[in-house]
Amino acid sequence: MLKPSINLSCKDNTKLLSFLEKFYNKKLDKSIENFSFDNPIEMIDLLSAVVDNNDKYNIHAWINLDEDIFLRVTNSNLNEIVKYLYERYPY
């Protein structure tokens, strides 16, 4: 079964690395662009942080919940995606 994941992209990988180091509050050796989650609800914190800081870092987030289907997460659809995650994965 496919694990839900987030794919992050940024034109400037140093900005992506800087954002991730601040988010995780630790030094990273390199930028990580793909995150998988056993519990999809755990995606919400990272998605919210990406959207909230988009003006500063210009990072794009895509989620993958089903095989070959990717949804772009933006400020205008974040709330709906969060609601959907709680409805689909109520645990």
Buried (B, 14 or more C-beta within 10 A) or exposed (E): EEEBBBBBEBEEEEBBBBBBEEBEEEEEEEBEBEBEBEEBBBBBEBBBBBBEBBEEBBBBBBBBBEEEEEBEBEEEEBEEBBEBBEEEBEE
